[in-house]
Amino acid sequence: MSRDDERPTSAVTAADTAVPDGAPRDDGPARPVRGTSPLWTLGLLRSELAITFRRWRTLALLAVLAAVPVLVGIAVRIETGDGSPAGGEQGGAGPAFISQVTNNGLFLVFTALAATLPFFLPMAVGVVAGDAIAGEANAGTLRYLLVAPAGRTRLLLVKYATTMVFCLTATFVVAGSALAVGAALFPLGDVTTISGTRIGFAEGLGRAALIAVLVAASLVGIAALGLFVSTLTNSGIAAMATTVGLLITVQILDQIPQLHALQPYFFSHYWLSFADLVRDPVYWHDMVRNLGVQALYAVVFGSAAWARFTAKDVTA
């Protein structure tokens, strides 16, 4: 199915009925523009969400993310089948929390999020965000969307909201898959925190859900960056590749000791701070800083995307 076929018919109808500049047209009595109502905005958002989540590319990304906890869980199960600790002979190698998975399957949720957050999750978000505007321009549907009474600002906000819904969905796909695999392969019960105290399974499950939300919020910055890049080009592939390339570059720079003064301002620097939610008491300092950095990126690159998109000459 082409992108033109995916779009609401109202946008195409508006384009088809448009007349050249200067041509006479009898529109009848003046009436309010239906597209400015909040319900129309919700309809546009609902349409955008439906289009995004029924694409094969989106479904493939979610399937890959769901497969990661399955592979990690099976690998840990095979490795510990002879009684050896997870993560190698020393029990501390591998992703965070992996040495605790055999004692409590809930730790597979933490392990899977720690394994996917550095690359898989932000890469998926970068693909969706990078294609948001550039993909429409490349397919020739962006002009039709702007002919409809959406407005550039409103359309940009709907695109960003759709990307954030994808962030939340992708994160909970990883967490849900990990919880199902952990329950199937390992015992469940009270959780031993990093601090050595024990909390009940219900509280541990609640913290796992909160961690998933925090991980989704950690992707706000890369989503805003990808949306900005998407407004710079008419090629969806170029926007996606550039966003992923910037993700990898920032990850590399975050590992260079000489850049320690700049690293706290990288969007990825505090990503793994969610581990502090598995402490008792919880350490909030780095998590708050992480949310602050994400908000900063959202404001800066969201504003840049708005400035670029509202001034952009749309010809496709």
SVG drawing of the C-alpha trace seen along z (x, -y; Angstrom):
<svg xmlns="http://www.w3.org/2000/svg" viewBox="-24 -37 65 66">
<polyline fill="none" stroke="black" stroke-width="0.4" points="0.0,0.0 1.5,-3.4 1.6,-6.3 -1.0,-8.2 -3.4,-5.3 -2.7,-5.5 -3.6,-9.1 -7.1,-10.3 -9.3,-11.1 -10.0,-14.6 -6.5,-15.7 -6.5,-14.5 -10.0,-15.9 -8.8,-19.3 -6.0,-19.2 -8.1,-18.0 -10.6,-20.8 -8.0,-23.6 -8.1,-26.2 -5.2,-28.2 -4.4,-31.6 -6.5,-34.3 -9.3,-32.0 -12.8,-33.0 -14.5,-30.7 -17.9,-30.8 -17.5,-29.3 -20.9,-30.5 -21.4,-32.0 -18.4,-32.1 -18.3,-29.3 -15.9,-28.3 -13.0,-26.0 -13.7,-22.6 -10.1,-21.6 -9.3,-24.0 -11.4,-22.1 -9.7,-20.0 -11.7,-17.0 -10.2,-17.4 -6.7,-17.4 -7.5,-14.2 -8.7,-12.7 -5.4,-13.7 -3.4,-12.1 -5.5,-8.9 -5.0,-8.7 -1.3,-9.2 -1.0,-6.6 -3.0,-4.1 -0.7,-4.7 2.5,-4.4 1.6,-1.2 0.3,0.7 3.4,0.2 5.5,3.3 8.6,1.4 7.1,0.4 5.9,3.9 9.3,5.3 11.0,3.0 8.7,4.0 9.2,7.7 13.0,7.3 12.7,5.5 10.4,8.2 12.9,10.9 15.8,9.4 14.5,10.5 13.6,13.9 17.2,14.4 18.7,13.1 16.4,15.3 17.2,18.4 20.9,17.7 20.9,17.3 18.8,20.4 21.2,22.5 24.3,21.0 23.0,21.7 21.6,25.1 24.7,26.8 24.5,24.6 27.1,22.0 26.2,18.4 24.9,16.1 27.3,13.8 30.3,16.1 32.4,17.6 32.6,14.4 28.9,13.8 29.3,10.1 29.9,9.9 27.3,9.1 24.4,6.6 23.4,5.1 21.3,7.3 22.0,10.4 23.5,12.3 20.2,12.0 18.0,13.3 18.2,17.0 17.1,16.0 14.1,13.9 12.7,13.7 11.7,10.1 15.3,9.1 15.1,10.1 12.9,6.9 15.8,4.8 18.4,6.7 16.4,6.4 15.9,2.7 19.6,2.2 20.6,4.3 18.2,2.5 18.5,-1.1 22.0,-1.9 21.2,-1.1 18.1,0.9 15.4,-1.3 16.9,-4.6 17.6,-3.3 13.9,-2.3 12.9,-5.7 15.3,-7.4 13.9,-5.5 10.3,-6.6 11.3,-10.2 13.6,-10.6 10.8,-9.5 8.1,-11.7 8.4,-14.7 11.0,-13.6 9.1,-10.5 5.9,-12.4 7.9,-14.8 9.6,-11.9 6.2,-10.2 4.6,-13.4 1.9,-13.5 3.3,-16.4 1.8,-19.0 -1.6,-17.3 -1.4,-17.3 -0.7,-21.0 -3.6,-21.8 -5.9,-20.3 -6.6,-22.7 -4.0,-21.1 -1.4,-23.9 2.3,-23.3 2.6,-23.7 -0.2,-21.3 1.1,-18.7 4.5,-18.9 3.1,-18.4 1.1,-15.4 4.2,-13.9 6.1,-14.3 3.3,-13.0 3.1,-9.9 6.8,-9.4 6.5,-9.6 3.7,-7.1 6.0,-4.8 8.7,-5.3 6.3,-4.2 5.0,-1.3 8.4,0.0 9.6,-0.2 6.7,1.7 7.0,4.3 10.5,5.0 9.4,5.0 6.3,7.2 8.3,9.7 11.0,9.9 8.4,10.4 6.7,13.2 10.0,14.9 11.2,14.4 8.1,15.9 8.3,18.9 12.0,19.7 12.8,18.5 11.1,18.3 9.3,15.1 9.2,13.8 10.5,11.1 13.1,8.8 16.6,8.3 17.6,4.7 21.1,3.5 21.3,2.2 20.8,5.7 17.3,5.2 14.2,7.2 11.0,5.8 7.8,7.6 7.1,8.9 4.2,6.4 6.4,3.5 9.1,4.9 6.6,5.1 5.6,1.6 9.2,0.4 9.6,2.3 6.7,0.4 8.1,-2.9 11.5,-1.9 9.8,-1.3 8.2,-4.7 11.5,-6.3 13.3,-4.5 10.6,-5.8 11.1,-9.3 14.9,-8.9 14.1,-8.7 12.5,-12.2 15.8,-13.8 16.6,-11.5 13.0,-11.8 13.3,-15.6 16.7,-15.4 15.3,-12.9 12.3,-15.2 14.6,-18.2 16.7,-16.2 13.5,-15.1 12.7,-18.7 16.1,-19.3 15.7,-16.9 13.1,-15.4 14.6,-11.9 13.2,-9.7 16.2,-7.3 18.7,-10.1 16.9,-11.4 16.8,-8.0 20.4,-7.3 21.5,-10.7 19.6,-10.3 21.0,-6.8 24.5,-8.1 24.2,-10.9 23.1,-8.4 26.2,-6.2 28.5,-9.3 27.1,-10.6 27.5,-7.1 31.1,-7.0 31.8,-10.5 30.3,-9.6 33.0,-7.0 36.0,-9.3 37.4,-10.4 38.8,-13.7 35.2,-14.9 34.1,-14.4 33.1,-18.0 30.7,-17.7 29.3,-14.2 26.7,-15.2 25.0,-17.2 24.8,-14.2 21.3,-12.8 22.6,-9.3 24.8,-10.0 22.2,-9.2 20.2,-6.6 21.2,-3.8 20.4,-5.8 17.1,-3.9 19.1,-1.2 18.8,-3.5 15.2,-2.6 16.3,0.9 18.0,-0.6 16.4,-1.0 16.1,-3.8 15.8,-5.0 18.5,-7.4 16.7,-10.1 19.6,-12.5 20.8,-11.0 17.3,-10.2 16.2,-13.8 19.2,-15.0 18.4,-12.6 14.9,-14.0 16.3,-17.5 18.7,-16.7 15.9,-15.1 13.6,-18.2 16.5,-20.4 16.9,-18.5 13.2,-18.5 12.9,-22.2 16.0,-23.1 15.5,-20.6 11.7,-20.9 12.0,-24.6 14.6,-24.2 12.3,-21.7 9.4,-24.2 11.4,-27.1 12.7,-25.0 9.3,-23.5 7.3,-26.6 9.7,-28.4 10.2,-25.4 9.1,-25.7 7.1,-22.5 6.9,-21.5 6.4,-17.7"/>
</svg>
